[in-house]
Every structure is written in structure tokens, then in C-alpha cells.
Amino acid sequence: MFQLTVWSLPSLAAMLLTAAVAREVRRNASVAGAPALLALAGCVFLWSLGQFLGTLTTDLDAKLLASKLQYPGIAGLAVTWIAFALTYARRPVRLGRGLLALLCAVPAATVALAWSNGLHGAMWADARLVEADGFVGLGLTYGWWFPVHVAYSYGLIAAGTLLLVYELAASPRHRRALTAVIAAPGIVALLNVAYLTGWSPLTFIDPTPLGFAVGTFLLNRGLLHSGLLDLSPALHREVLEQLDDGVVVLDDAGRIIDLNAAAASMLLPDDRADAALGVPIDTLLPHQSLAALAERPGRSAEADIDLRTYEVRATRLRQHTGRATVLVFRDVTVRLEAENELLRARHEMERLAYTDALTGLHNRRSFMSRLLEECDRVRRFDQDLSLVLVDIDHFRSINDRLGPEAGDILLRHVAEDVQGCSRVCDIPGRIGGEEFALLLPGTDADGAMRVAERLLALIGRHRAAAGEPPVTASIGVAAIDRADPDWQALLRQAGHALDRAKAAGRNNVQGTAPRP
């Protein structure tokens, strides 16, 4: 006989709620723990369906058949729960076929005993119809196997719950998920204990399926909706929390859905990681364009945070079906400082390679290189170029009498004079022990002679030491042949002019030809 009463509503509500959760979980079936959660929802739905069918009939045999239909779901719930805990947390052991078969041994026996109960009465010793307030329900007296089934199921659920609580408690940012994990089996346990002890207001209906439906819904909201099914807490604790690099997980809108301790201390003044959850990354790090970087996985950029420089690399989450992105912040401040120091050292070495250590002028190698360049410029642009060679008179005698320190001081003074007679475009150099040179681009022979005479006057102001006579120098000047700009010829002509200055008694300037 058919009956339709309000007692069918709890199981119907459980079916609808579980079906909605299963539909949503299927969209994310590739992430860790989702298949087990889907199987859990299936068991709850099967239990609720059998219970619903049982409320629609007043026939004892039909009710018993409906009760037997529930047992695959009832017995499978505990196994799917521990499977969810193991696959989601990925510890302490891997859920393989052998372990799954072992876990299913007692549930399989429960289903077999329920379907063959008429032969042995192991699941229920007595079954009868009970009528109250116009509703015909099923009254059962449980057999000896039923406590074994209950104890085993509660044991698996407790083990899975403790495992999930241990994993989620490792991170303070999983409080919502932790609440869901504790609340889901807690609701189920309360409703089941209330029914078994007779304290349930639903006298003829076991509210446990509805409790499991609500629990599955809470797990879905606490884990799947928060994105935590995509980031295993075991992986979070063992890898992310131990990294010195900051790791930030962004959703497709650029909002932070997770971050490790290093990132929290880097981004937040008070290190409160939960304060960053749901906040757009560009709000915490304006002007860094990190949200744009998240659109280009595999690339990197630099971000400056509190006088530190970080290399930020964007990577897609491999097991995520959406667009969540991981940003890894690596502190490269020390590396950049080292690179800059090496660059400065290289520049200094290059400078020393082309600079006279004593005077700071171009050394012979550098000066000759510039001489070649300027001669090539004359060849291309047909411009003037002159060369002045300076030799300090009797320098070796000064060095022998007064010592090398006095000689070095004199060389530096003469170098200052050569530098002082130079324009920005001129090239002064020290090309020998006491020999200096001054290359004058764009200057003809007359202009070079004037520069040389001014330089001779400046050198004459110096004395090697108190009581010593004024320092003198011999200077040779040559201008390049613009029709045949040969650097060797220019250097040779200036050298000949220098020799004539020495032959003329020193302390004078000579050009390419004897002066009248």
C-alpha cells in the first residue's frame, strides 16, 4: 500500500542536497580528494533513496527491501570518508587497490549479511511495522553483527577526521576548512546517536542520511569552494611553509587564496596571513603589475618591497582546472648587489688596464689606441689633428738625487699640468717614464704650439724640492698630414721635434720644422 507523508521530506531533502553537491564536485573531479568526495556523495544519495522509498510503502516486505537497498550506501560511507582523507591529505600511506580492498572487507560483509538476513538474523533479529499518527514505519531489533558494523564505521570516520584535522591544523589559514571537517562528522554522529538511543524527534526515520548530506555540503563549501582541494595541506606544510621564497596563490581575478609564511612576512606588516586572503595582489603591491604577470605564466619580473628586490615568477597550478596561478617571490637583493659589485670591479679593472696608475692619465696602450682612432677620424672627416710630446729634462738625475718619492710627486704635478691644458675632447697620456703626450683633435700646428708653450710655462713653476732649480721640459709638436693621415708618421715627426728641443738646449718647444 502507498503512503505519502511529511516523513518522506528528510530523505528527499538529503537526496536533493547530495545531488547538488555531487554535480558541483564533478566539475573539479581531477583535483586531489574530489573522486572520493564524489563517491561519498553517491553513498549518501543511495542511502537517502532507499530510505525515501521505504517511507512510501506500508508493506513490511517492501520496507525490508528498501532497507536492504540502503546498505551499500550505508556500508560504503565510512570507506569513502577514509578514502577522501587519505587522497586529499596524501598521507600517511598511499591509497592503493590492496588497501582499498582491505578497508572494504567489513562493509562488504555487512551488505552480504543485510541481503541474506532472513537466513541468520545477523543484521536485525526482528522486523515489524509500527504505526503512529497515521504513518506506518519499520521497527527493527538489531542483530549481533550490527554493533560490529557501527563500531567499524565510526572507527574509520574517526580516523579520517583526525587525519584531516591534523593536516589542516598545520596551517592557520585553513580555519574554514578545519571547521567543515570537524562539523561534518560531528553532525552525523549526533543525529545517528540520537536515532539509535531513541532521542531523535524523527521517531520512524533515521536522520543520519540527512546529516551526511549536510556534512558533504559543508565539506564542499569548506574545501572545494575555498580552493583547498587544489592545494593539498600536506604539500602546503611540507613544501611551502619550509621555503624561504614567498609563495602566493592567486585566483583568476588576481585575488590571494593562499600564501606561505615567507610571503606573509614579506607582504604584511603584522605577518597575519589570513588578512591577505581574498585581497587583490595589486592592492598589497601597487605599481608592481603582478596581476598582469599572472596572465603570462613562465615569465618573471622584479618587484621592490621594503628596500629588498624580489624576482617574481608566475606558474599555473598543474592540477587546477581553472586559472589559478602561483607567484614565487625569490629575494635576489644579495645576488644583485654581488652582480653590481662585480660589474664595478670589472669597470675598475678595465680602467686600470687603460690608465696610468701613478698619474691617472691614459697609459701608453690606451693612448696609442686613441691615436689610431683619431687618425681614422681625420681620414673620414678631413679635420686637423696635432700631437704634443713632453719630456721632463734631467728627470733621472732628479730621481737619483732626491729619491723615487720626490720623482713620483713631480710626475703627478706635470700630469696635472698636461691635464690642465687639455680640453674635453683632448687626450692626455703618460707614454713613458718621464714622457707625456697630448693629442689635440681639431687643432692645427699653430694652435698646438700655443698649447705647448703654455704647458712649458706651467711646468716651469715647479721645483723638485726646496733649493732645487725650476723644473724644465723639452716639448715636440707635430701636425698630421691630412692628405695622408698616418699615425706612425705623426708620432715620428713629434719625436723628431722633441729631439730638436733637447738638442737646442732643452726647456723649449720645437715644431715639425726648426723655428726661425
Secondary structure by P-SEA (a helix, b strand, c coil): cccccccaaaaaaaaaaaaaaaaaaaaaccccaaaaaaaaaaaaaaaaaaaaaaaacccaaaaaaaaaaaaaaaaaaaaaaaaaaaaaacccccccaaaaaaaaaaaaaaaaaaaacccccccccbbbbbbcccbbbbbbbcccaaaaaaaaaaaaaaaaaaaaaaaaaccccaaaaaaaaaaaaaaaaaaaaaaaacccccccccaaaaaaaaaaaaaaaaccccccccccaaaaaaccccccbbbbbbccccccccccaaaaaaccccccccccccccccccccccaaaaaaacccbbbbbbcccbbbbbbbbcccccccbbbbbbbbbaaaaaaaaaaaaaaaaaaaaaaacccccccccaaaaaaaaaaaaaaaaacbbbbbbbbbbbcaaaaaaaaccaaaaaaaaaaaaaaaaaaccccbbbbbccccbbbbbbccccaaaaaaaaaaaaaaaaacccccccccccbbbbbbbcccccccaaaaaaaaaaaaaaaaaacccccccccccc
